[in-house]
Amino acid sequence: MLKLIFFIFILSSCAQRVKVPINRFFTPEAVGGGVEIETREAGFSVGVFDFEDDQTDNPLIMSTTTDQEFYFGLGVSHNIDFFIRVPKQSSSMLGLKVQLMGTPKKARGTGHQMAFTLGMGSERDQFDSEVEIDLKSDVQDYSLLHGYRFNNMFLLYDGISVSTYEFEGTISNPGSLENNKLDYTASNIINVFIGGEFGGESFNLKTELAAQKIKWSNTEEKTFYYFGYALTARF
């Protein structure tokens, strides 16, 4: 199992861009023992570097896109999970989920559920934009989650997360650029989300509507909304 986790994390480090997930897909229920694997069609906010006037600190060109994300959760106890989030061309994250109220997914008890998550990541990558960039990222993420399970087949959940993304880059071939450094930070990114999880103990479908407020260095604050979905299997 540890070899599988290490292999997934190595794969996740192969691609990275200035992209931040909008959808979260975090529910307040821990796995309760065993493994949870999830594939997601998620929304991302995207910041594109702009080198107009040979500057490397211009405002990012902001937009949204849809892309895939992989999630692996390991239930290490009745109410604690370790997890790995692997968003495509974005920063991967290792984290911890702790359920504070309610029963885990295997028990599927009705009523209120509550949990929190802590996550972080640090990666390096190289990619070609208009120029060749060696990029390093650091990520911190914290979430508070709530939900209500109506029955064995349906959970309604909501939550809020606060995260910080820091990107530092070195341009290998700056040419006429006045600087060979990039430095963009988005502190206190706020994501709020509400969704539903449908299905039994082994397989689920999630649908989620999420909103994100984000402000990068030298860039105006933006708010984005996205609807995403995820498919989950548990063992």
Secondary structure, DSSP 8 states (H G I E B T S, - for coil): -HHHHHHHHHHHTT---SEEES-----S----SEEEEEEEEEEEEEEE---GGG-SSS--EEEEEEEEEEEEEEE-SSSEEEEEEEETTS--EEEEEEEEES--TTT---EEEEEEEEEEEEEEEEEESSSEEEEEEEEEEEEEEEEEEEETTEEEEEEEEEEEEEEEEEES--TT-S-SEEEEEEEEEEEEEEEEEEE-SSEEEEEEEEEEEE-BTTS--EEEEEEEEEEEEE-
